[in-house]
């Protein structure tokens, strides 16, 4: 599944929040990380978050290897929902 959203948070803040969220809410581990992306992997699937800054906001793209169900896709959607009301500091 693929999802896209935008936020006022910085790309770095989005990735830090993703690592914190997945660390707290899942057993997924950071599988790969760059300055502009983080990939989580585990028994329930794989999720890759990629970010970039454009037009005064941060584009957040996530791709998972599963369809919606009690798995990584649901967690990814829950995380994106947390960004809706988040504001950069």
C-alpha positions in Angstrom: 0.0 0.0 0.0 1.1 3.6 -0.6 0.1 6.7 1.3 1.1 10.4 1.0 0.6 13.3 3.4 2.0 16.7 4.2 3.0 18.3 7.5 4.6 21.4 8.9 7.1 19.3 10.7 10.7 19.1 9.4 11.7 16.0 7.6 14.1 15.1 10.5 11.3 15.5 13.0 9.0 13.2 11.0 11.6 10.5 10.8 12.4 10.8 14.5 8.7 10.6 15.4 8.3 7.5 13.1 11.2 5.8 14.9 9.7 6.6 18.3 6.2 5.6 17.3 7.2 2.3 15.8 9.5 1.6 18.7 6.6 2.1 21.1 3.8 0.5 19.2 5.4 -2.4 17.4 8.2 -4.9 17.4 9.5 -3.6 14.1 13.1 -2.7 13.9 14.9 -0.1 11.8 16.0 -2.1 8.8 17.6 0.8 6.8 18.0 4.5 7.4 19.2 7.5 5.4 18.9 11.3 5.8 15.6 11.2 3.9 14.1 7.8 4.8 13.7 5.1 7.3 12.6 1.5 6.7 11.1 -0.7 9.4 10.9 -4.5 9.1 9.6 -7.4 11.2 7.1 -10.3 11.4 4.1 -8.1 10.5 5.7 -6.6 7.4 7.8 -3.8 6.0 7.2 0.0 5.9 9.4 2.6 4.2 8.9 6.3 5.1 10.5 8.8 2.8 10.4 12.6 3.4 11.3 15.8 1.5 10.8 19.5 2.0 9.0 21.5 -0.7 6.8 24.7 -0.7 7.1 25.3 3.0 5.9 21.8 4.1 7.2 18.3 4.4 6.0 15.6 2.0 5.7 12.2 3.7 5.4 9.1 1.6 5.0 5.6 3.1 5.0 2.3 1.3 4.2 -1.0 3.0 4.4 -4.6 1.7 0.9 -5.6 3.1 -2.7 -4.6 2.5 -4.9 -3.3 5.3 -5.3 -5.7 8.2 -3.8 -6.1 11.6 -0.3 -5.4 10.3 2.3 -2.9 9.4 -0.1 -1.0 7.1 -2.5 -0.2 10.0 0.5 1.0 12.1 1.7 3.2 9.2 -1.8 4.8 8.8 -2.0 5.4 12.5 1.4 7.1 12.5 0.4 9.3 9.5 -2.8 10.3 11.4 -0.6 11.6 14.3 1.0 14.1 11.8 -2.3 15.8 11.0 -2.3 18.0 14.1 1.5 18.1 14.7 3.3 21.4 14.4 7.0 22.1 14.1 8.8 23.8 16.9 
